[in-house]
């Protein structure tokens, strides 16, 4: 049987060919060529913002009621001698007028078709990529002092950009403004793959490991230092990220043992936390770096020497990129995610983050919203798997260190009988749904619960402002059906179009009910940015959203026994539900659905083997 991914790319190629033929036909007829689904912005008026402190001006565009400033560099070109080094801040001369009217280059990664139908094709990459984009309500000025949301994209540290069409912020900016709680949106680029996370001992000694994370911090510092000119409040910055973007936010909060603070005041962490970054203490990334170096004939003698790094710096960008991408995709198909990722370097990451959280070594008093989706793990297993070993293989190829005893216990916690009712058709087996649930909890649910519980548990009396949600709805349903993967349902990425209040391209479900839910979640993000409470608005927000952990619950325990989870969307409607490991009475169908997931019991175990799996 042809794999679903192959069928999808064949259909994508067909769609591209049809679009090209249509363009030829329209040209022959003398008609304008217009494809709204490409999100092109043409014939826009411009606006100029001048920073009185730096005397630098930025020329942006106005798209209806949203003003955009793109391709603003926060750091210098990362090529040549700057490759594998911390970012160097870019400081334009006074009087400079920066053209911020068009999107910038993406950081080096695979170049080709869109990874998914609703994302952007990757066509323009460069090492001169450390830029950001800003969106704000029309009419904002330097005295507005609006909260600022800074987006850290996901992509497994292998692909992505703040310019991807999936992350268009106009809907969120408009909804926040409509609710009377306007915000400014910033999205950043940062180095990926071997360019962002390549490492050897020489780089560690020079404090030049994890430069992708260091890029993110530099971008956040640029926002803190410059956003006032755009009408932002530098003392009210919300770091918001999804997947490895959310994971990165957690790593910033534990960076330098919490001793250097962070350049943000609130956090929204969607499907990710520090525990999503497995193998942080292992040689996995260093070994992958050395494999690429060997393929490029860059190892003569000690692979951990600076000579190896100097050789890699001399390799042309395209050659290093293609070699590393090909290796990554062979190791972790199809996109090479997490072949290169943050590692313990004794500096930015001084220890295992789970250990730091338990020791109180993190930046405290940051209000947090954190989340997962109901089918966050749907991508990892193949739908046809039909035995225990295939279930284990779906996650073991990403995570080194599991003992046989832990794998046995893990399978026991997810008995096959609990998933047989889900295999209603030939789309996927019961073992698939079992594996998907294990992957979801390993990668996302349990890391999020552990991060937030330890954050509250060890952070002092001001820490309870932590809220959780589970996304139980998706706009991607028709697209997943077309791709041949309807069993993905509310998969990874599903909450992004709701949070950003956007319409999904390529045939997504953008009906009125979907857009209503989008307005509610994006409105709650704006309310959180303004007040620290996502339900604190008289307008369109999700109501009655409780703290994740009761103030009455004793906090001396290693793991929580009761958790309040706000379910967003789905057949039971949006609202909170309590889950417990103590046989709590189920008060609603929503709580019954949450109880079926058994996240308290299962996460107790998963969050007890952190040292084993390197988080």
C-alpha positions in Angstrom: 0.0 0.0 0.0 1.3 3.5 -0.9 2.2 5.5 2.3 -0.1 8.3 3.2 2.7 10.8 2.9 3.5 9.7 -0.7 -0.1 10.1 -1.7 -0.2 13.5 -0.1 2.9 14.8 -1.9 1.6 13.4 -5.2 -1.6 15.4 -4.7 0.3 18.5 -3.7 2.3 18.3 -6.9 -0.9 17.9 -8.9 -2.4 21.0 -7.1 0.7 23.0 -8.0 0.4 22.0 -11.6 -3.2 22.9 -11.8 -2.4 26.4 -10.3 0.3 26.9 -12.9 -2.1 26.0 -15.8 -4.7 28.3 -14.4 -2.2 31.1 -14.3 -1.4 30.6 -17.9 -5.1 30.5 -18.8 -5.8 33.7 -16.9 -2.9 35.5 -18.6 -4.0 34.4 -22.1 -7.5 35.8 -21.3 -6.0 39.0 -20.1 -7.4 38.6 -16.6 -5.6 39.3 -13.3 -4.0 36.4 -11.6 -5.2 36.1 -8.0 -4.9 33.2 -5.6 -6.2 34.4 -2.2 -5.1 31.1 -0.5 -1.5 32.2 -1.0 -2.0 35.0 1.5 -0.3 37.5 -0.8 -0.4 41.2 0.2 -0.3 43.6 -2.7 -0.8 47.3 -3.2 -0.6 48.0 0.5 -0.1 51.5 1.9 3.0 52.1 4.0 3.7 53.4 7.4 6.9 54.7 9.0 7.9 54.2 12.6 11.0 56.0 14.1 12.7 55.0 17.3 13.7 58.2 19.1 16.3 56.4 21.1 18.2 54.9 18.2 17.1 57.3 15.4 16.4 54.2 13.3 13.2 54.2 11.2 11.2 51.2 10.0 9.0 51.3 6.9 6.1 48.8 7.1 2.8 48.1 5.4 -0.9 48.5 6.4 -3.2 45.6 5.5 -6.7 46.8 6.3 -6.6 47.4 10.0 -3.3 45.7 10.8 0.1 47.2 10.4 3.0 44.9 9.6 6.8 45.3 9.9 8.9 42.4 8.6 12.5 41.3 8.1 13.8 43.4 11.0 17.2 42.0 11.9 18.0 41.6 15.6 21.4 40.0 15.0 24.1 39.9 12.4 24.6 37.3 9.6 25.4 33.9 11.1 27.5 32.7 8.2 31.3 32.5 8.0 33.1 33.2 11.3 29.7 33.7 13.0 28.6 30.1 12.3 28.3 28.2 15.5 28.8 31.3 17.6 26.3 33.2 19.8 24.3 35.9 18.0 25.9 39.2 17.5 23.4 42.1 18.0 22.8 44.1 14.9 22.9 47.9 15.5 21.9 50.0 12.5 23.4 53.5 12.3 21.3 56.5 13.3 19.3 57.8 10.4 18.9 54.4 8.8 15.5 53.6 7.2 14.9 49.9 7.3 12.7 48.4 4.6 10.3 46.2 6.6 7.7 45.7 3.9 8.4 42.1 2.9 9.2 38.8 4.6 12.8 37.8 5.3 14.7 34.6 4.6 14.2 31.5 6.6 17.1 30.0 8.5 18.9 27.1 6.7 16.7 24.0 6.4 15.2 21.7 3.7 14.1 23.7 0.7 11.1 22.4 -1.2 7.3 21.9 -1.1 5.3 22.8 2.0 5.7 20.1 4.7 2.0 20.1 5.2 -0.8 21.5 2.9 -1.6 24.4 5.2 2.0 25.5 5.7 4.3 27.5 3.4 6.7 26.1 0.8 10.3 26.7 1.8 12.0 28.6 -1.0 14.3 31.3 0.5 16.9 30.3 3.1 20.0 32.1 4.2 22.3 32.3 7.2 21.4 36.0 7.3 18.1 35.0 8.9 18.0 36.3 12.4 15.0 38.6 11.8 11.6 39.2 13.3 8.2 40.5 12.2 5.8 42.8 14.1 2.1 43.2 13.7 0.0 45.7 15.6 -3.5 47.3 15.3 -3.8 50.2 12.9 -3.3 53.5 14.7 -1.0 52.2 17.4 1.6 54.7 18.5 4.5 54.9 20.9 2.2 55.9 23.8 -0.1 52.9 23.4 2.0 50.6 25.7 0.3 47.4 24.6 1.2 43.9 25.8 3.5 42.1 23.4 3.2 38.4 22.4 6.4 37.0 21.0 6.0 33.8 18.9 8.6 31.0 19.0 7.7 28.6 16.2 7.8 24.8 16.4 9.2 22.4 13.8 11.3 19.9 15.8 14.3 22.2 15.6 14.6 21.2 11.9 12.2 23.4 10.0 9.9 26.5 10.3 10.0 30.2 10.4 8.0 33.1 11.9 7.0 33.9 8.3 5.1 30.7 7.7 1.5 31.3 6.6 0.2 29.1 9.4 1.4 31.8 11.8 -0.3 34.8 10.2 -1.3 37.0 13.2 -4.0 39.3 11.7 -6.9 37.4 13.2 -5.6 37.5 16.7 -4.6 41.2 16.5 -8.1 42.0 15.2 -9.9 40.0 17.8 -7.9 41.4 20.7 -8.6 44.9 19.4 -12.3 44.1 19.0 -12.3 42.9 22.6 -10.9 46.1 23.8 -7.6 44.4 24.9 -5.3 45.2 21.9 -1.9 43.5 21.6 1.2 43.6 19.5 2.5 40.4 17.8 6.1 39.5 17.2 7.4 36.4 15.5 11.1 35.5 15.4 13.4 33.3 13.4 16.2 31.4 15.1 18.8 28.9 13.9 17.8 25.3 13.3 19.4 21.9 12.8 23.1 21.6 12.8 23.4 25.4 12.4 21.5 26.0 15.7 22.4 22.9 17.8 25.6 21.4 16.3 28.0 20.7 19.2 31.3 19.3 20.3 33.4 19.8 23.4 35.3 22.8 21.9 32.0 24.7 21.4 30.9 23.9 24.9 34.2 25.3 26.3 33.6 28.5 24.3 30.0 28.7 25.6 28.9 28.4 22.0 26.5 25.4 22.3 22.7 25.8 21.9 23.0 28.9 19.7 19.4 28.4 18.6 18.3 29.1 22.1 20.7 32.0 22.4 19.2 33.4 19.2 15.8 33.3 20.8 17.0 35.1 23.9 18.7 37.8 21.8 15.4 38.3 19.9 13.4 38.6 23.1 16.0 41.1 24.4 15.6 43.1 21.2 11.9 43.2 21.7 12.4 44.3 25.3 14.8 47.1 24.2 13.0 48.3 21.1 9.3 47.5 21.1 8.3 50.8 22.9 8.8 52.6 19.6 6.2 50.4 18.1 3.7 51.0 20.9 4.6 48.0 23.0 5.1 47.7 26.8 8.5 46.3 27.4 7.5 45.2 30.9 4.6 43.1 29.6 6.0 40.6 27.2 4.4 37.2 26.7 6.6 34.4 25.3 4.2 32.2 23.3 5.4 29.0 21.6 4.2 25.7 20.2 6.0 22.3 20.3 9.7 22.9 20.5 8.9 26.6 20.7 7.1 25.9 24.0 9.9 23.6 25.0 12.3 26.4 24.4 10.3 28.8 26.7 10.7 26.2 29.5 14.4 26.0 28.8 14.7 29.8 29.0 13.0 29.7 32.4 15.5 27.2 33.7 18.5 28.7 31.8 21.5 29.7 33.9 19.7 28.1 36.9 17.3 31.0 36.9 20.0 33.5 38.0 19.8 35.8 34.9 16.1 36.2 34.7 14.2 36.1 31.3 13.2 39.0 29.0 9.5 38.2 29.3 6.8 38.3 32.1 4.2 35.7 31.1 4.3 32.5 29.1 1.9 30.5 26.8 3.4 27.0 26.2 1.4 25.0 23.6 2.2 21.3 23.4 5.7 21.4 24.9 7.8 21.8 28.0 11.3 21.1 29.1 10.5 17.4 29.3 9.8 17.3 25.6 13.6 17.7 25.1 14.7 14.1 25.6 18.4 12.9 25.7 19.6 16.2 27.1 22.5 14.7 28.9 23.5 12.1 26.2 26.1 12.3 23.4 23.3 11.9 20.8 23.6 15.4 19.3 27.4 15.5 19.5 27.5 12.1 17.7 25.2 13.4 15.0 27.3 16.5 14.6 30.4 14.3 14.2 28.6 12.1 11.6 27.9 15.1 9.5 31.5 16.3 10.0 32.9 13.0 8.8 30.7 13.1 5.7 32.2 16.5 4.9 35.8 15.3 5.6 36.1 17.7 8.5 37.6 15.3 11.1 41.3 15.0 11.3 42.4 13.8 14.7 40.2 14.8 17.6 36.6 15.3 16.6 36.1 17.5 19.7 38.7 20.0 18.6 38.2 23.5 17.4 39.7 22.4 14.1 36.6 20.3 13.4 34.4 23.4 13.9 36.7 25.6 11.8 36.4 23.1 9.0 32.6 23.1 9.3 32.6 26.9 9.2 34.4 26.8 5.9 31.9 24.5 4.2 29.5 26.4 1.9 26.0 26.8 3.5 24.2 24.8 0.8 26.6 21.8 1.2 26.4 21.8 5.0 22.7 22.3 4.9 22.0 19.5 2.4 24.4 17.0 4.1 22.9 17.6 7.5 19.3 17.6 6.3 19.8 14.4 4.4 21.4 12.7 7.4 18.6 14.0 9.7 15.8 12.8 7.4 17.4 9.4 7.2 17.6 9.1 11.0 14.2 10.6 11.8 12.0 10.5 8.8 10.2 12.3 7.2 11.5 15.8 8.3 14.5 15.0 10.6 13.0 16.5 13.7 15.1 16.4 16.9 18.2 15.0 15.3 19.8 18.3 16.5 18.3 19.8 19.7 19.3 21.6 22.9 21.8 19.7 25.1 23.4 20.1 28.5 26.3 22.5 28.1 27.1 23.5 31.7 26.2 27.1 30.8 22.8 27.9 29.3 21.6 24.5 30.3 23.5 23.8 33.6 21.8 20.5 34.5 18.8 18.3 33.7 15.8 20.7 33.7 13.6 18.3 35.7 16.2 18.3 38.4 16.4 22.1 38.4 12.7 22.4 38.6 12.7 20.3 41.8 15.5 22.3 43.3 13.8 25.7 42.5 16.5 26.7 40.1 14.4 28.6 37.6 12.9 32.1 37.0 9.9 32.4 39.3 6.6 34.3 39.3 5.8 33.9 35.6 2.0 33.3 35.0 1.7 30.3 32.6 -0.9 28.9 30.3 0.2 25.4 29.0 -1.5 22.8 26.9 -1.6 19.7 24.8 -4.0 18.5 22.1 -6.2 15.4 22.5 -4.3 13.6 19.7 -0.9 15.3 20.0 0.9 11.9 19.4 -1.0 11.0 16.3 1.9 11.5 13.9 4.4 9.2 15.4 3.1 5.6 14.9 2.1 4.0 11.5 -1.6 3.3 11.3 -1.1 -0.3 10.5 1.0 -1.4 13.5 -0.3 -4.5 15.2 2.1 -5.6 17.9 3.7 -4.3 21.1 7.2 -4.0 19.6 5.9 -1.6 16.9 4.2 0.5 19.7 7.6 0.7 21.5 9.5 1.5 18.2 7.2 4.5 17.5 8.9 6.4 20.4 12.0 4.5 21.2 13.8 5.7 18.1 13.6 9.2 19.5 14.4 8.4 23.2 17.5 6.7 24.3 17.8 5.2 27.8 14.6 3.2 28.4 15.0 0.2 30.6 13.1 -3.0 29.8 11.3 -2.7 33.1 10.1 0.8 32.2 8.9 -0.3 28.8 7.0 -3.1 30.3 5.4 -0.8 32.9 4.5 1.7 30.2 2.7 -0.9 28.1 0.8 -2.1 31.2 -0.4 1.4 31.9 -1.9 1.5 28.4 -3.7 -1.9 28.0 -4.7 -2.6 24.4 -8.3 -3.4 25.5 -8.8 0.3 26.3 -8.2 1.3 22.6 -10.0 -1.5 20.7 -13.2 0.6 20.5 -11.4 3.3 18.6 -10.5 1.0 15.7 -14.0 1.4 14.2 -12.8 1.2 10.5 -9.8 0.3 8.5 -8.0 3.7 8.9 -6.0 2.5 11.9 -5.5 -0.4 14.3 -6.1 -0.5 18.1 -2.4 -0.7 18.5 -2.0 2.5 16.6 -4.4 4.4 18.9 -2.5 2.9 21.9 0.8 4.1 20.5 -0.5 7.5 19.7 -1.8 8.0 23.3 1.6 6.8 24.7 3.4 9.2 22.4 1.1 12.1 23.3 1.7 11.6 27.0 5.5 11.0 26.7 6.1 14.0 24.4 3.5 16.5 25.5 0.9 15.9 28.3 3.2 14.6 31.0 6.1 17.0 30.4 3.5 19.9 30.5 2.0 18.6 33.8 5.4 18.0 35.4 6.8 21.4 34.4 3.7 23.3 35.7 3.4 21.2 38.9 7.0 21.6 39.8 6.9 25.3 38.9 4.0 25.8 41.3 5.4 23.4 43.9 8.8 24.9 44.3 8.2 28.5 43.4 6.8 30.1 46.5 3.5 31.7 47.3 3.1 33.8 44.1 3.3 30.8 41.8 -0.3 29.3 41.5 -1.2 31.4 38.4 -0.8 28.4 36.1 -3.6 27.1 33.8 -3.9 24.1 31.5 -6.0 23.3 28.5 -6.5 20.4 26.2 -7.4 21.2 22.6 -10.1 18.8 21.5 -11.0 20.2 18.1 -9.3 20.8 14.7 -9.7 22.8 11.6 -7.5 20.4 9.7 -10.1 17.6 9.4 -10.9 17.9 5.7 -7.2 18.2 4.9 -6.3 15.1 7.0 -9.1 13.3 5.2 -7.6 14.3 1.8 -4.2 13.2 2.9 -5.5 9.8 3.9 -4.9 10.3 7.7 -8.4 11.0 9.1 -7.3 9.2 12.3 -5.0 12.1 13.2 -8.1 14.1 14.4 -7.1 16.9 16.8 -3.4 16.3 16.1 -0.3 18.3 16.9 -0.6 21.9 15.6 -4.4 21.8 15.9 -4.7 24.7 18.4 -2.5 27.1 16.4 -5.3 28.4 14.1 -7.6 28.9 17.1 -5.0 30.7 19.1 -4.1 33.0 16.2 -7.8 33.2 15.1 -6.8 32.4 11.5 -8.3 30.6 8.6 -6.6 27.4 7.5 -5.5 27.4 3.8 -5.8 24.4 1.4 -9.3 23.4 2.3 -9.4 23.6 6.1 -12.6 23.8 8.1 -13.2 27.5 8.5 -16.9 27.4 9.2 -18.8 29.7 11.6 -18.5 27.4 14.6 -14.8 27.0 14.1 -14.3 30.8 13.8 -16.3 31.3 17.0 -14.0 29.0 18.9 -11.1 30.8 17.4 -12.4 34.2 18.6 -12.8 32.8 22.1 -9.3 31.2 22.4 -7.5 34.2 20.8 -9.5 36.6 23.0 -8.4 34.6 26.0 -4.8 34.9 24.9 -5.2 38.7 24.8 -7.0 38.8 28.2 -4.1 36.8 29.7 -1.6 39.2 28.1 -3.4 42.2 29.7 -4.3 40.8 33.1 -2.7 37.4 33.7 -6.2 35.8 33.6 -7.5 34.3 30.3 -11.1 34.7 31.4 -10.8 38.3 32.5 -12.8 40.1 29.9 -16.4 41.2 29.3 -16.0 40.3 25.6 -15.2 37.1 23.7 -13.2 34.8 25.9 -13.3 31.3 27.4 -15.1 31.7 30.8 -14.5 30.1 34.2 -11.0 28.9 33.6 -9.5 27.8 37.0 -6.0 27.4 38.1 -4.5 24.0 37.2 -3.7 23.1 40.8 -5.9 23.8 43.8 -4.4 26.0 46.5 -5.8 23.6 49.0 -3.8 20.6 47.7 -0.6 19.9 49.7 2.4 20.7 47.6 4.9 18.4 49.3 4.1 15.6 46.9 6.2 14.8 43.9 3.3 14.6 41.6 -0.2 16.2 41.6 -3.2 14.0 42.6 -5.8 16.4 41.2 -5.6 18.6 38.1 -8.0 21.1 36.6 -7.9 21.0 32.8 -9.9 23.3 30.5 -11.1 21.4 27.5 -11.3 23.6 24.4 -13.9 22.5 21.8 -15.0 19.0 20.9 -18.3 17.2 21.4 -18.7 18.1 25.0 -18.2 21.8 24.6 -15.5 24.0 26.1 -15.2 24.1 29.9 -13.1 22.9 32.8 -12.9 19.4 34.2 -11.1 17.9 37.2 -9.1 14.8 36.9 -7.9 12.8 39.9 -5.9 9.8 40.9 -8.1 9.4 44.0 -11.3 8.1 42.5 -12.9 11.5 42.3 -16.6 11.5 41.4 -17.2 12.3 37.7 -19.5 15.2 37.5 -20.0 15.6 33.7 -19.4 13.8 30.3 -16.4 16.1 29.9 -14.9 14.8 33.1 -15.7 11.3 32.0 -13.7 11.8 28.8 -10.8 13.3 30.7 -10.9 10.4 33.2 -10.6 7.9 30.4 -7.2 9.4 29.6 -5.9 8.5 33.0 -3.3 11.3 32.9 -2.7 11.5 36.7 -1.8 7.8 37.0 0.1 7.6 33.7 2.0 10.8 34.2 3.0 9.8 37.7 5.0 7.0 36.2 6.3 8.9 33.1 7.4 11.8 35.3 9.3 9.4 37.6 11.8 8.2 35.0 13.3 11.6 34.0 16.9 10.6 34.6 16.4 7.5 32.6 15.1 9.3 29.5 17.4 12.3 29.9 15.1 15.2 30.8 
